Amino acid sequence: MKLGTVRGSSMIVKTARSLVEEGWSFMVDEFDVIIKAEHKATGEAVSFNSMGTLKRWMYEKALSY
């Protein structure tokens, strides 16, 4: 996945870039919207059924920095 093609606010894109550096990987749908996040080292995985759940998860991750 190329983060340059991900759609969303600048906060989502910036947070996604930071999370990739921490070991997270993201799956996108045909519209380049993130639908799943996975951390291979810890085994943690999160699916997003709406843009709202994605935004909330990203905001929570951004606040933890």
N, C-alpha and C positions, 0 to 999 in steps of 0.2 A: 504494500500500500504506500502510495506517495502522499505525504501530508499536504503537499501543495494543491492536491485536488480535493481535499476534504472540504465540505461545505459546513458553514456555521459561523458564529461570531468570532472575532479575533481572539477572544478569551478561550474559546474551545480549541482553536488551532494552536495557540501558544501553549496551553496546558497539555494538549496532545503531544506536542513536540517534546516538552519536558518529561512526560510520562514514557515516551519511547526511549529516552536516554536512561530512564530508570529500569527498563526491561519490559515495559508493556508493549503489546502489539494490538492493532485494531483491525477489525473487519468492517468493510463498508458495503453498502448495497449498490444497486445500479445507478442511484442518484448521488453517489459519493457522500452519503451520510453515514456516520459511524453507527453500527448496529450491535457491535460486540467488542469488549476489551478483555484481554487475557494477559496475565503475567505468568510466563512459563516457569520461572524459578520458584514461585510460591504456589502455583496452581490456581490462583484466584482468577475467576472469570465472571464477567458481568455482561448481561444482555440488556439492550435498550429497546423497549417496545414503542417509545415515542421520543420526540425531540426534548420534551420536558424532563424525562428521566435522565437522558444524556446530559442535559444542561445542569441538572441538580448534582449528578455524580461528579461532573467536571468542576463545578463550583466547590464542592466539598474537598476534592483533591487539591485545587488551587489554594484553598485556605490552609491546607496542611503544610504549605511551604514556609 
